[in-house]
Amino acid sequence: MSSTDFQNARVALGLRLRELREDTGLTGKGLAERLGWQRSKVSRLETGKQTASEADLDAWAAAVGAPGQAGDLKSRLRGLESQQRSWRRQLAAGHRPVQDRYVVEYQRTKTMRGYEATVIPGLFQTPDYARHLLLQNASLMRSPRDTDQAVAGRMRRQAVLYEPGKVFRVLMWEGVLHALICPQDVMTGQLDRLVGLIGMSTVELGIVPFGARLPMTPKHGFWIFDEKRVIVETINTELSYDSSEDLALYGRVWDGLHSASAYGPQAHRLIARARAQLQTT
């Protein structure tokens, strides 16, 4: 996380602290007296000029009559170091280290909810499809081309699909099935792979169809790990959120898209339609 990212996150935490104080009608001086702190400490924490400790956050939440907010505040504090990770820095040594990290994260996860709007999820990719994506990304990011090792790492991640007790509830926008980012024969194989996933005990695959009545716009992709953390990938950054507010927000988005999704035979027909269109392209 860059110094600017860190400071922005610290300021955001300070704003939340001030919000909680103002909700009680306390002045900064009044809160300082209640806590036995110098008034300047309250000011520095609220303006993001000082990093709070977990003990500070516990005391603050108790003093404003909101002890239930302590967990969320501490999650935000931990997020100062982990909320944003630049892809440029992560990929400096190539793509394999990133894939290896994901292998470990997915092994630790029991339940996952995810949504993708532009690409077949890595969990479901064929080696050939993954290879084209990784090559494109290496070219875009100008990172080392350790493509074969990265593909192998991505395939190792998929072993979790066959582990009893895990559940992967994954949604895709139908446009993903038609996004030709690879040769037609590779895409055909990828669509066949998706068909094979329908009905697996660990996989719940939903497709948000074109023309479906949506409770919200399709949004960007995101992944919810064990209802504890949300990962969002942008072009240049990987974002990680674990506050209760963010988890609830992304959960609502997933639920809304889930309600508009096609499953089972309906999903199978959407994939078959995309496959048939490939043959006429």
Backbone as CSV, one residue per row, in Angstrom:
resi,resn,N_x,N_y,N_z,CA_x,CA_y,CA_z,C_x,C_y,C_z
1,MET,0.850,-1.180,0.000,0.000,0.000,0.000,0.891,1.237,0.000
2,SER,0.651,2.174,-0.902,1.485,3.363,-0.965,1.181,4.264,0.217
3,SER,2.079,5.250,0.460,1.871,6.154,1.580,0.584,6.953,1.383
4,THR,0.277,7.295,0.130,-0.951,8.046,-0.142,-2.177,7.192,0.164
5,ASP,-2.165,5.926,-0.264,-3.274,5.016,0.021,-3.464,4.862,1.527
6,PHE,-2.343,4.703,2.235,-2.393,4.532,3.686,-3.024,5.755,4.342
7,GLN,-2.591,6.929,3.932,-3.112,8.143,4.541,-4.593,8.328,4.239
8,ASN,-4.994,8.042,3.002,-6.413,8.164,2.652,-7.267,7.242,3.515
9,ALA,-6.778,6.010,3.732,-7.525,5.057,4.560,-7.555,5.521,6.014
10,ARG,-6.467,6.125,6.477,-6.433,6.611,7.850,-7.400,7.783,8.041
11,VAL,-7.463,8.657,7.039,-8.416,9.769,7.089,-9.849,9.233,7.107
12,ALA,-10.106,8.190,6.299,-11.449,7.609,6.258,-11.828,7.029,7.625
13,LEU,-10.881,6.385,8.297,-11.140,5.866,9.636,-11.441,7.019,10.585
14,GLY,-10.681,8.106,10.458,-10.919,9.275,11.315,-12.309,9.865,11.117
15,LEU,-12.755,9.903,9.874,-14.094,10.427,9.592,-15.168,9.564,10.250
16,ARG,-14.944,8.254,10.251,-15.907,7.355,10.890,-15.918,7.578,12.404
17,LEU,-14.748,7.792,12.992,-14.679,8.077,14.427,-15.434,9.368,14.756
18,ARG,-15.232,10.384,13.937,-15.928,11.655,14.178,-17.440,11.487,14.039
19,GLU,-17.833,10.686,13.052,-19.262,10.441,12.840,-19.900,9.805,14.076
20,LEU,-19.201,8.800,14.633,-19.719,8.141,15.834,-19.798,9.116,17.001
21,ARG,-18.804,9.978,17.124,-18.832,10.975,18.215,-19.996,11.947,18.033
22,GLU,-20.156,12.459,16.823,-21.201,13.447,16.574,-22.590,12.858,16.743
23,ASP,-22.721,11.552,16.478,-24.022,10.903,16.659,-24.491,10.959,18.110
24,THR,-23.535,11.052,19.031,-23.878,11.104,20.460,-24.096,12.527,20.946
25,GLY,-23.733,13.529,20.145,-23.829,14.921,20.548,-22.634,15.403,21.356
26,LEU,-21.619,14.549,21.500,-20.418,14.929,22.245,-19.526,15.847,21.424
27,THR,-18.924,16.813,22.078,-17.875,17.605,21.444,-16.566,16.847,21.549
28,GLY,-15.562,17.284,20.792,-14.245,16.666,20.906,-13.700,16.786,22.317
29,LYS,-13.918,17.960,22.932,-13.452,18.175,24.301,-14.180,17.245,25.270
30,GLY,-15.492,17.094,25.048,-16.270,16.245,25.938,-15.839,14.786,25.853
31,LEU,-15.552,14.330,24.640,-15.107,12.942,24.488,-13.737,12.753,25.119
32,ALA,-12.844,13.721,24.932,-11.505,13.631,25.515,-11.600,13.519,27.034
33,GLU,-12.478,14.300,27.630,-12.635,14.254,29.084,-13.179,12.897,29.522
34,ARG,-14.118,12.368,28.765,-14.703,11.076,29.101,-13.663,9.965,29.019
35,LEU,-12.738,10.090,28.075,-11.713,9.068,27.878,-10.467,9.303,28.722
36,GLY,-10.333,10.520,29.256,-9.117,10.849,29.999,-7.939,11.107,29.076
37,TRP,-8.237,11.601,27.851,-7.194,11.876,26.855,-6.999,13.380,26.731
38,GLN,-5.884,13.752,26.107,-5.699,15.129,25.689,-6.650,15.414,24.521
39,ARG,-7.204,16.622,24.479,-8.092,17.003,23.373,-7.393,16.855,22.029
40,SER,-6.083,17.080,22.006,-5.337,17.009,20.749,-5.332,15.591,20.182
41,LYS,-5.377,14.579,21.051,-5.384,13.198,20.551,-6.675,12.913,19.810
42,VAL,-7.795,13.351,20.336,-9.075,13.173,19.645,-9.020,13.838,18.284
43,SER,-8.472,15.045,18.251,-8.384,15.782,16.986,-7.489,15.064,15.977
44,ARG,-6.330,14.574,16.437,-5.409,13.904,15.520,-6.013,12.617,14.964
45,LEU,-6.745,11.876,15.793,-7.359,10.636,15.315,-8.463,10.934,14.302
46,GLU,-9.249,11.965,14.571,-10.367,12.283,13.677,-9.907,12.865,12.355
47,THR,-8.771,13.501,12.324,-8.280,14.106,11.079,-7.289,13.209,10.346
48,GLY,-7.028,12.007,10.900,-6.126,11.082,10.225,-4.662,11.446,10.360
49,LYS,-4.331,12.223,11.368,-2.933,12.606,11.580,-2.216,11.652,12.528
50,GLN,-2.968,10.760,13.143,-2.406,9.765,14.051,-3.133,8.451,13.820
51,THR,-2.384,7.339,13.879,-2.994,6.023,13.713,-3.465,5.508,15.063
52,ALA,-4.740,5.142,15.135,-5.298,4.618,16.381,-4.758,3.226,16.669
53,SER,-4.721,2.866,17.927,-4.442,1.491,18.314,-5.778,0.771,18.489
54,GLU,-5.747,-0.559,18.589,-6.992,-1.284,18.812,-7.601,-0.896,20.156
55,ALA,-6.749,-0.652,21.145,-7.244,-0.235,22.461,-7.939,1.125,22.361
56,ASP,-7.377,2.034,21.551,-8.010,3.338,21.334,-9.409,3.167,20.750
57,LEU,-9.537,2.259,19.808,-10.825,2.063,19.127,-11.850,1.422,20.056
58,ASP,-11.400,0.462,20.877,-12.299,-0.125,21.875,-12.806,0.954,22.827
59,ALA,-11.898,1.806,23.295,-12.261,2.859,24.241,-13.211,3.863,23.585
60,TRP,-12.928,4.225,22.352,-13.766,5.202,21.625,-15.188,4.668,21.473
61,ALA,-15.293,3.412,21.018,-16.618,2.817,20.801,-17.408,2.761,22.102
62,ALA,-16.742,2.408,23.192,-17.422,2.344,24.481,-17.847,3.738,24.949
63,ALA,-16.981,4.730,24.741,-17.250,6.084,25.222,-18.416,6.741,24.491
64,VAL,-18.645,6.376,23.222,-19.754,6.962,22.463,-21.002,6.085,22.535
65,GLY,-20.951,5.073,23.417,-22.119,4.227,23.605,-22.398,3.286,22.454
66,ALA,-21.346,2.921,21.707,-21.517,2.011,20.570,-20.445,0.922,20.599
67,PRO,-20.403,0.136,21.669,-19.356,-0.902,21.755,-19.438,-1.917,20.622
68,GLY,-20.617,-2.066,20.039,-20.764,-2.996,18.917,-20.025,-2.559,17.676
69,GLN,-19.610,-1.296,17.625,-18.874,-0.785,16.464,-17.373,-1.050,16.556
70,ALA,-16.913,-1.557,17.696,-15.470,-1.750,17.884,-14.896,-2.713,16.852
71,GLY,-15.605,-3.803,16.569,-15.098,-4.774,15.598,-14.936,-4.160,14.224
72,ASP,-15.916,-3.360,13.803,-15.833,-2.716,12.492,-14.674,-1.728,12.446
73,LEU,-14.499,-0.964,13.527,-13.402,0.001,13.571,-12.049,-0.698,13.482
74,LYS,-11.917,-1.828,14.180,-10.639,-2.554,14.143,-10.401,-3.202,12.783
75,SER,-11.474,-3.591,12.107,-11.329,-4.107,10.746,-10.795,-3.011,9.830
76,ARG,-11.304,-1.809,10.022,-10.821,-0.675,9.223,-9.350,-0.393,9.520
77,LEU,-8.975,-0.536,10.780,-7.576,-0.317,11.149,-6.673,-1.328,10.445
78,ARG,-7.061,-2.606,10.482,-6.270,-3.621,9.787,-6.223,-3.343,8.291
79,GLY,-7.297,-2.762,7.780,-7.350,-2.458,6.359,-6.392,-1.361,5.920
80,LEU,-5.847,-0.592,6.876,-4.873,0.442,6.509,-3.695,-0.168,5.759
81,GLU,-3.332,-1.398,6.133,-2.183,-2.037,5.511,-2.557,-2.947,4.354
82,SER,-3.800,-3.378,4.319,-4.128,-4.424,3.348,-5.205,-4.053,2.344
83,GLN,-5.775,-2.861,2.430,-6.939,-2.550,1.616,-6.622,-2.507,0.119
84,GLN,-5.465,-1.997,-0.261,-5.131,-1.867,-1.670,-3.757,-2.460,-1.957
85,ARG,-3.699,-3.247,-3.027,-2.419,-3.814,-3.444,-2.267,-3.578,-4.937
86,SER,-1.271,-2.821,-5.298,-1.034,-2.496,-6.701,-0.640,-3.738,-7.485
87,TRP,-1.269,-3.949,-8.656,-0.872,-5.072,-9.515,0.554,-4.902,-10.019
88,ARG,0.953,-3.679,-10.255,2.315,-3.449,-10.748,3.337,-3.999,-9.767
89,ARG,3.124,-3.735,-8.484,4.057,-4.245,-7.469,3.911,-5.748,-7.296
90,GLN,2.661,-6.244,-7.317,2.456,-7.677,-7.111,3.048,-8.505,-8.247
91,LEU,3.018,-7.955,-9.466,3.464,-8.711,-10.639,4.917,-8.442,-10.999
92,ALA,5.632,-7.719,-10.144,7.024,-7.385,-10.449,7.873,-8.634,-10.635
93,ALA,7.523,-9.707,-9.919,8.273,-10.958,-10.034,7.558,-11.969,-10.927
94,GLY,6.507,-11.524,-11.613,5.770,-12.421,-12.496,4.405,-12.782,-11.921
95,HIS,3.663,-13.586,-12.671,2.304,-13.948,-12.280,2.242,-15.154,-11.347
96,ARG,3.255,-15.993,-11.357,3.177,-17.203,-10.549,3.022,-16.910,-9.056
97,PRO,3.768,-15.959,-8.462,3.595,-15.710,-7.036,2.160,-15.333,-6.665
98,VAL,1.497,-14.577,-7.549,0.109,-14.197,-7.291,-0.785,-15.428,-7.313
99,GLN,-0.574,-16.296,-8.311,-1.372,-17.517,-8.407,-1.142,-18.419,-7.197
100,ASP,0.098,-18.512,-6.751,0.407,-19.343,-5.585,-0.280,-18.807,-4.333
101,ARG,-0.338,-17.484,-4.200,-1.025,-16.890,-3.044,-2.511,-17.228,-3.072
102,TYR,-3.091,-17.179,-4.270,-4.517,-17.502,-4.381,-4.785,-18.973,-4.067
103,VAL,-3.858,-19.844,-4.428,-4.034,-21.264,-4.090,-4.236,-21.413,-2.582
104,VAL,-3.387,-20.749,-1.805,-3.475,-20.830,-0.348,-4.783,-20.219,0.145
105,GLU,-5.166,-19.058,-0.390,-6.381,-18.395,0.060,-7.617,-19.241,-0.217
106,TYR,-7.660,-19.877,-1.379,-8.820,-20.694,-1.726,-8.849,-21.975,-0.897
107,GLN,-7.685,-22.497,-0.557,-7.647,-23.687,0.302,-8.214,-23.389,1.679
108,ARG,-8.026,-22.177,2.156,-8.513,-21.789,3.480,-9.996,-21.454,3.486
109,THR,-10.574,-21.260,2.323,-11.957,-20.807,2.212,-12.919,-21.979,2.103
110,LYS,-14.008,-21.916,2.852,-15.012,-22.977,2.796,-16.200,-22.580,1.917
111,THR,-16.612,-21.331,2.006,-17.755,-20.851,1.231,-17.387,-19.565,0.517
112,MET,-17.693,-19.511,-0.765,-17.358,-18.339,-1.553,-18.544,-17.933,-2.409
113,ARG,-18.793,-16.643,-2.433,-19.761,-16.092,-3.367,-19.009,-15.151,-4.300
114,GLY,-19.207,-15.299,-5.595,-18.490,-14.465,-6.533,-19.355,-14.037,-7.693
115,TYR,-18.903,-12.967,-8.371,-19.590,-12.482,-9.566,-18.534,-11.955,-10.529
116,GLU,-18.666,-12.312,-11.795,-17.779,-11.791,-12.827,-18.609,-11.219,-13.969
117,ALA,-18.212,-10.035,-14.434,-18.948,-9.354,-15.503,-18.216,-9.364,-16.830
118,THR,-16.930,-9.746,-16.844,-16.154,-9.606,-18.078,-15.360,-10.838,-18.471
119,VAL,-15.193,-11.804,-17.574,-14.276,-12.909,-17.852,-14.743,-14.171,-17.131
120,ILE,-14.427,-15.335,-17.698,-14.683,-16.590,-17.000,-13.822,-16.601,-15.735
121,PRO,-14.396,-16.919,-14.574,-13.604,-16.920,-13.337,-12.431,-17.895,-13.417
122,GLY,-11.334,-17.529,-12.760,-10.138,-18.373,-12.765,-10.410,-19.787,-12.284
123,LEU,-11.335,-19.941,-11.341,-11.688,-21.272,-10.828,-12.210,-22.194,-11.915
124,PHE,-12.781,-21.618,-12.975,-13.448,-22.404,-14.004,-12.704,-22.399,-15.342
125,GLN,-11.555,-21.758,-15.399,-10.860,-21.607,-16.674,-10.161,-22.880,-17.118
126,THR,-10.133,-23.104,-18.435,-9.301,-24.163,-18.997,-7.869,-23.639,-19.082
127,PRO,-6.882,-24.505,-19.183,-5.500,-24.034,-19.305,-5.295,-23.116,-20.505
128,ASP,-5.913,-23.439,-21.642,-5.712,-22.618,-22.838,-6.330,-21.235,-22.676
129,TYR,-7.521,-21.176,-22.116,-8.181,-19.890,-21.878,-7.350,-19.057,-20.899
130,ALA,-6.890,-19.695,-19.819,-6.069,-19.000,-18.831,-4.781,-18.472,-19.461
131,ARG,-4.192,-19.261,-20.328,-2.930,-18.851,-20.951,-3.113,-17.567,-21.765
132,HIS,-4.184,-17.484,-22.523,-4.431,-16.272,-23.317,-4.651,-15.062,-22.414
133,LEU,-5.383,-15.243,-21.346,-5.613,-14.132,-20.422,-4.318,-13.666,-19.769
134,LEU,-3.509,-14.602,-19.324,-2.269,-14.252,-18.640,-1.274,-13.577,-19.576
135,LEU,-1.232,-14.028,-20.817,-0.362,-13.377,-21.795,-0.812,-11.944,-22.069
136,GLN,-2.116,-11.761,-22.188,-2.645,-10.419,-22.405,-2.320,-9.510,-21.228
137,ASN,-2.468,-10.043,-20.021,-2.215,-9.243,-18.835,-0.738,-8.900,-18.687
138,ALA,0.125,-9.866,-19.017,1.568,-9.607,-18.945,1.961,-8.509,-19.921
139,SER,1.323,-8.525,-21.099,1.607,-7.488,-22.092,1.113,-6.130,-21.602
140,LEU,-0.090,-6.116,-21.036,-0.663,-4.860,-20.546,0.151,-4.282,-19.394
141,MET,0.511,-5.145,-18.426,1.207,-4.673,-17.233,2.718,-4.595,-17.422
142,ARG,3.195,-5.128,-18.560,4.642,-5.169,-18.843,5.384,-5.902,-17.730
143,SER,4.820,-7.024,-17.333,5.384,-7.844,-16.270,6.085,-9.064,-16.858
144,PRO,6.910,-9.746,-16.068,7.615,-10.937,-16.567,6.641,-11.995,-17.075
145,ARG,7.037,-12.691,-18.144,6.150,-13.680,-18.771,6.491,-15.083,-18.278
146,ASP,6.051,-15.384,-17.090,6.201,-16.733,-16.541,4.884,-17.483,-16.741
147,THR,4.396,-17.448,-17.980,3.026,-17.879,-18.270,2.776,-19.339,-17.928
148,ASP,3.678,-20.233,-18.310,3.448,-21.663,-18.051,3.325,-21.932,-16.555
149,GLN,4.203,-21.326,-15.756,4.156,-21.523,-14.303,2.874,-20.920,-13.716
150,ALA,2.461,-19.756,-14.269,1.251,-19.106,-13.772,0.009,-19.931,-14.107
151,VAL,-0.031,-20.507,-15.314,-1.158,-21.358,-15.696,-1.226,-22.569,-14.767
152,ALA,-0.079,-23.166,-14.492,-0.047,-24.326,-13.598,-0.570,-23.952,-12.214
153,GLY,-0.205,-22.754,-11.734,-0.692,-22.294,-10.443,-2.194,-22.100,-10.440
154,ARG,-2.710,-21.536,-11.525,-4.160,-21.340,-11.614,-4.887,-22.673,-11.655
155,MET,-4.326,-23.654,-12.311,-4.961,-24.977,-12.346,-4.910,-25.645,-10.966
156,ARG,-3.834,-25.411,-10.205,-3.754,-25.976,-8.850,-4.859,-25.396,-7.970
157,ARG,-5.190,-24.135,-8.208,-6.252,-23.500,-7.435,-7.573,-24.247,-7.601
158,GLN,-7.795,-24.822,-8.784,-9.075,-25.466,-9.076,-9.275,-26.779,-8.312
159,ALA,-8.235,-27.272,-7.676,-8.375,-28.509,-6.897,-9.414,-28.354,-5.794
160,VAL,-9.645,-27.110,-5.345,-10.606,-26.899,-4.256,-12.028,-27.249,-4.692
161,LEU,-12.278,-27.267,-5.997,-13.619,-27.588,-6.489,-14.016,-29.025,-6.159
162,TYR,-13.038,-29.848,-5.871,-13.304,-31.272,-5.632,-13.163,-31.652,-4.167
163,GLU,-13.087,-30.648,-3.298,-12.947,-30.910,-1.867,-14.321,-30.905,-1.199
164,PRO,-14.715,-32.004,-0.572,-16.011,-32.056,0.112,-16.114,-30.969,1.178
165,GLY,-17.299,-30.416,1.313,-17.517,-29.411,2.341,-17.350,-27.987,1.871
166,LYS,-16.759,-27.798,0.681,-16.618,-26.445,0.148,-17.803,-26.122,-0.764
167,VAL,-18.136,-24.831,-0.844,-19.232,-24.396,-1.704,-18.803,-23.127,-2.437
168,PHE,-18.951,-23.141,-3.768,-18.604,-21.991,-4.590,-19.848,-21.548,-5.353
169,ARG,-20.409,-20.442,-4.935,-21.629,-19.899,-5.538,-21.219,-18.755,-6.453
170,VAL,-21.195,-19.031,-7.742,-20.587,-18.114,-8.701,-21.612,-17.650,-9.733
171,LEU,-21.648,-16.335,-9.947,-22.515,-15.723,-10.945,-21.664,-15.120,-12.053
172,MET,-22.195,-15.146,-13.275,-21.538,-14.501,-14.411,-22.573,-13.749,-15.233
173,TRP,-22.212,-12.601,-15.718,-23.002,-11.876,-16.705,-22.941,-12.661,-18.020
174,GLU,-24.053,-12.774,-18.738,-24.069,-13.583,-19.955,-23.037,-13.114,-20.977
175,GLY,-22.718,-11.831,-20.969,-21.742,-11.308,-21.916,-20.400,-11.993,-21.839
176,VAL,-20.075,-12.532,-20.648,-18.814,-13.253,-20.466,-18.721,-14.428,-21.442
177,LEU,-19.853,-15.068,-21.716,-19.874,-16.242,-22.599,-19.591,-15.871,-24.046
178,HIS,-19.729,-14.595,-24.365,-19.577,-14.136,-25.744,-18.309,-13.296,-25.950
179,ALA,-17.587,-13.019,-24.878,-16.379,-12.187,-24.975,-15.244,-13.020,-25.555
180,LEU,-14.922,-12.794,-26.797,-13.943,-13.628,-27.499,-12.545,-13.049,-27.307
181,ILE,-11.925,-13.418,-26.218,-10.573,-12.927,-25.913,-9.524,-13.983,-26.273
182,CYS,-9.959,-14.999,-27.005,-9.085,-16.110,-27.379,-9.612,-16.700,-28.683
183,PRO,-8.867,-17.589,-29.338,-9.364,-18.229,-30.567,-10.676,-18.978,-30.317
184,GLN,-11.451,-19.151,-31.372,-12.769,-19.770,-31.250,-12.707,-21.173,-30.655
185,ASP,-11.702,-21.969,-31.070,-11.646,-23.334,-30.555,-11.345,-23.352,-29.059
186,VAL,-10.562,-22.384,-28.596,-10.274,-22.283,-27.162,-11.544,-21.904,-26.405
187,MET,-12.304,-20.960,-26.963,-13.538,-20.544,-26.313,-14.565,-21.674,-26.304
188,THR,-14.594,-22.446,-27.358,-15.505,-23.595,-27.396,-15.179,-24.564,-26.264
189,GLY,-13.896,-24.858,-26.097,-13.482,-25.746,-25.010,-13.813,-25.167,-23.653
190,GLN,-13.706,-23.837,-23.540,-14.020,-23.187,-22.264,-15.513,-23.290,-21.947
191,LEU,-16.345,-23.105,-22.949,-17.784,-23.227,-22.728,-18.165,-24.659,-22.364
192,ASP,-17.513,-25.621,-22.996,-17.763,-27.027,-22.645,-17.379,-27.295,-21.191
193,ARG,-16.313,-26.659,-20.745,-15.883,-26.802,-19.356,-16.970,-26.294,-18.404
194,LEU,-17.603,-25.185,-18.743,-18.661,-24.646,-17.896,-19.838,-25.610,-17.798
195,VAL,-20.187,-26.215,-18.921,-21.287,-27.184,-18.912,-20.985,-28.316,-17.939
196,GLY,-19.739,-28.743,-17.914,-19.350,-29.839,-17.034,-19.417,-29.487,-15.562
197,LEU,-19.408,-28.185,-15.241,-19.460,-27.761,-13.845,-20.877,-27.748,-13.284
198,ILE,-21.859,-27.599,-14.188,-23.250,-27.546,-13.745,-23.638,-28.895,-13.136
199,GLY,-24.098,-28.850,-11.923,-24.485,-30.089,-11.250,-23.456,-30.606,-10.268
200,MET,-22.237,-30.036,-10.268,-21.253,-30.447,-9.272,-21.736,-30.093,-7.877
201,SER,-21.441,-30.937,-6.913,-21.949,-30.722,-5.555,-21.350,-29.486,-4.894
202,THR,-20.162,-29.093,-5.308,-19.506,-27.941,-4.678,-19.724,-26.642,-5.432
203,VAL,-20.382,-26.709,-6.587,-20.517,-25.529,-7.450,-21.980,-25.185,-7.678
204,GLU,-22.287,-23.911,-7.501,-23.595,-23.380,-7.869,-23.337,-22.280,-8.890
205,LEU,-23.573,-22.578,-10.166,-23.246,-21.658,-11.252,-24.506,-20.989,-11.769
206,GLY,-24.534,-19.666,-11.680,-25.658,-18.894,-12.187,-25.204,-17.930,-13.267
207,ILE,-26.055,-17.695,-14.249,-25.749,-16.768,-15.332,-26.840,-15.699,-15.386
208,VAL,-26.422,-14.440,-15.335,-27.358,-13.325,-15.426,-27.635,-13.090,-16.905
209,PRO,-28.839,-13.417,-17.403,-29.086,-13.396,-18.849,-29.274,-11.993,-19.409
210,PHE,-28.953,-11.847,-20.710,-29.350,-10.650,-21.430,-30.871,-10.541,-21.345
211,GLY,-31.369,-9.358,-21.156,-32.816,-9.167,-21.156,-33.498,-9.447,-19.838
212,ALA,-32.751,-9.922,-18.838,-33.364,-10.177,-17.533,-33.706,-8.860,-16.846
213,ARG,-34.783,-8.852,-16.104,-35.133,-7.681,-15.305,-34.196,-7.643,-14.101
214,LEU,-33.397,-6.592,-14.010,-32.357,-6.530,-12.988,-32.719,-5.547,-11.881
215,PRO,-32.443,-5.899,-10.642,-32.679,-4.976,-9.537,-31.594,-3.903,-9.432
216,MET,-30.515,-4.076,-10.223,-29.404,-3.129,-10.233,-28.590,-3.375,-11.502
217,THR,-27.684,-2.465,-11.825,-26.822,-2.668,-12.987,-25.856,-3.813,-12.709
218,PRO,-25.291,-4.445,-13.761,-24.443,-5.634,-13.553,-23.178,-5.417,-12.726
219,LYS,-22.748,-4.154,-12.578,-21.594,-3.855,-11.727,-20.304,-4.527,-12.216
220,HIS,-19.293,-4.479,-11.342,-17.991,-5.097,-11.608,-17.886,-6.406,-10.855
221,GLY,-16.850,-7.179,-11.156,-16.669,-8.458,-10.481,-16.201,-8.290,-9.039
222,PHE,-16.531,-9.270,-8.204,-16.076,-9.271,-6.819,-16.238,-10.681,-6.252
223,TRP,-15.495,-10.949,-5.151,-15.514,-12.266,-4.510,-15.607,-12.097,-3.008
224,ILE,-16.529,-12.834,-2.389,-16.735,-12.779,-0.946,-16.223,-14.091,-0.340
225,PHE,-15.191,-14.005,0.486,-14.557,-15.177,1.092,-15.136,-15.419,2.489
226,ASP,-15.859,-16.527,2.639,-16.387,-16.941,3.947,-17.147,-15.831,4.670
227,GLU,-17.775,-14.941,3.908,-18.537,-13.823,4.484,-17.684,-12.979,5.433
228,LYS,-16.353,-12.992,5.205,-15.443,-12.237,6.067,-14.646,-11.183,5.308
229,ARG,-14.494,-11.392,4.010,-13.640,-10.480,3.242,-14.115,-10.426,1.797
230,VAL,-14.046,-9.251,1.206,-14.409,-9.059,-0.196,-13.165,-8.656,-0.975
231,ILE,-12.931,-9.310,-2.106,-11.829,-8.944,-2.995,-12.408,-8.401,-4.287
232,VAL,-11.919,-7.251,-4.710,-12.330,-6.620,-5.960,-11.077,-6.338,-6.775
233,GLU,-11.061,-6.782,-8.015,-9.907,-6.550,-8.886,-10.248,-5.472,-9.913
234,THR,-9.443,-4.410,-9.932,-9.551,-3.394,-10.979,-8.359,-3.571,-11.916
235,ILE,-8.253,-2.723,-12.899,-7.164,-2.857,-13.868,-5.808,-2.734,-13.201
236,ASN,-5.687,-1.827,-12.242,-4.360,-1.583,-11.661,-4.218,-1.973,-10.202
237,THR,-5.327,-2.374,-9.551,-5.275,-2.579,-8.109,-6.165,-3.735,-7.674
238,GLU,-5.732,-4.437,-6.646,-6.567,-5.418,-5.974,-7.013,-4.805,-4.656
239,LEU,-8.326,-4.732,-4.459,-8.898,-4.122,-3.267,-9.419,-5.203,-2.336
240,SER,-9.228,-5.012,-1.041,-9.693,-5.973,-0.040,-10.462,-5.224,1.038
241,TYR,-11.685,-5.685,1.327,-12.522,-5.040,2.334,-13.023,-6.081,3.329
242,ASP,-13.038,-5.733,4.614,-13.556,-6.674,5.596,-14.429,-6.012,6.651
243,SER,-14.851,-4.766,6.432,-15.759,-4.127,7.380,-17.149,-4.726,7.219
244,SER,-17.922,-4.699,8.285,-19.274,-5.260,8.234,-20.142,-4.522,7.224
245,GLU,-19.918,-3.213,7.091,-20.708,-2.426,6.145,-20.421,-2.848,4.711
246,ASP,-19.142,-3.025,4.386,-18.785,-3.425,3.023,-19.270,-4.838,2.717
247,LEU,-19.125,-5.737,3.683,-19.597,-7.102,3.475,-21.094,-7.133,3.235
248,ALA,-21.834,-6.344,3.990,-23.287,-6.294,3.809,-23.645,-5.713,2.450
249,LEU,-22.914,-4.674,2.026,-23.194,-4.036,0.735,-22.975,-5.006,-0.422
250,TYR,-21.811,-5.652,-0.440,-21.526,-6.587,-1.528,-22.441,-7.808,-1.462
251,GLY,-22.824,-8.183,-0.248,-23.770,-9.281,-0.115,-25.110,-8.942,-0.749
252,ARG,-25.559,-7.696,-0.569,-26.826,-7.275,-1.169,-26.739,-7.251,-2.689
253,VAL,-25.595,-6.801,-3.204,-25.418,-6.790,-4.661,-25.467,-8.217,-5.204
254,TRP,-24.747,-9.125,-4.529,-24.746,-10.521,-4.989,-26.159,-11.096,-4.944
255,ASP,-26.872,-10.841,-3.865,-28.236,-11.363,-3.732,-29.136,-10.849,-4.851
256,GLY,-28.968,-9.571,-5.200,-29.784,-9.002,-6.266,-29.507,-9.643,-7.606
257,LEU,-28.232,-9.850,-7.920,-27.867,-10.481,-9.186,-28.274,-11.957,-9.190
258,HIS,-28.152,-12.595,-8.039,-28.561,-13.994,-7.898,-30.050,-14.162,-8.218
259,SER,-30.846,-13.200,-7.776,-32.289,-13.298,-7.988,-32.655,-13.212,-9.470
260,ALA,-31.777,-12.633,-10.288,-32.045,-12.494,-11.720,-31.340,-13.567,-12.554
261,SER,-30.643,-14.497,-11.910,-29.793,-15.449,-12.627,-30.539,-16.707,-13.057
262,ALA,-29.996,-17.324,-14.090,-30.491,-18.615,-14.575,-29.575,-19.718,-14.066
263,TYR,-30.189,-20.840,-13.665,-29.434,-21.969,-13.139,-29.831,-23.254,-13.853
264,GLY,-29.042,-24.299,-13.634,-29.392,-25.622,-14.136,-29.646,-25.652,-15.632
265,PRO,-30.773,-26.241,-16.076,-31.069,-26.351,-17.511,-31.103,-24.999,-18.225
266,GLN,-31.585,-23.951,-17.525,-31.624,-22.630,-18.147,-30.208,-22.110,-18.407
267,ALA,-29.327,-22.291,-17.449,-27.935,-21.881,-17.639,-27.297,-22.689,-18.763
268,HIS,-27.617,-23.965,-18.800,-27.094,-24.841,-19.855,-27.500,-24.313,-21.226
269,ARG,-28.742,-23.856,-21.366,-29.212,-23.343,-22.661,-28.482,-22.065,-23.054
270,LEU,-28.198,-21.210,-22.068,-27.472,-19.970,-22.374,-26.059,-20.274,-22.869
271,ILE,-25.423,-21.250,-22.253,-24.076,-21.646,-22.692,-24.140,-22.261,-24.088
272,ALA,-25.150,-23.099,-24.323,-25.302,-23.729,-25.639,-25.548,-22.680,-26.717
273,ARG,-26.297,-21.637,-26.362,-26.554,-20.561,-27.331,-25.259,-19.838,-27.699
274,ALA,-24.429,-19.569,-26.686,-23.151,-18.914,-26.965,-22.256,-19.812,-27.810
275,ARG,-22.278,-21.093,-27.513,-21.457,-22.043,-28.278,-21.915,-22.115,-29.727
276,ALA,-23.233,-22.116,-29.950,-23.763,-22.162,-31.306,-23.400,-20.902,-32.086
277,GLN,-23.396,-19.769,-31.387,-23.044,-18.532,-32.065,-21.601,-18.523,-32.502
278,LEU,-20.742,-19.195,-31.719,-19.328,-19.286,-32.107,-19.185,-19.943,-33.479
279,GLN,-20.006,-20.933,-33.738,-19.876,-21.677,-34.990,-20.285,-20.857,-36.196
280,THR,-21.045,-19.751,-35.968,-21.504,-18.913,-37.072,-20.673,-17.648,-37.216
281,THR,-19.734,-17.459,-36.294,-18.926,-16.235,-36.310,-17.818,-16.344,-37.348
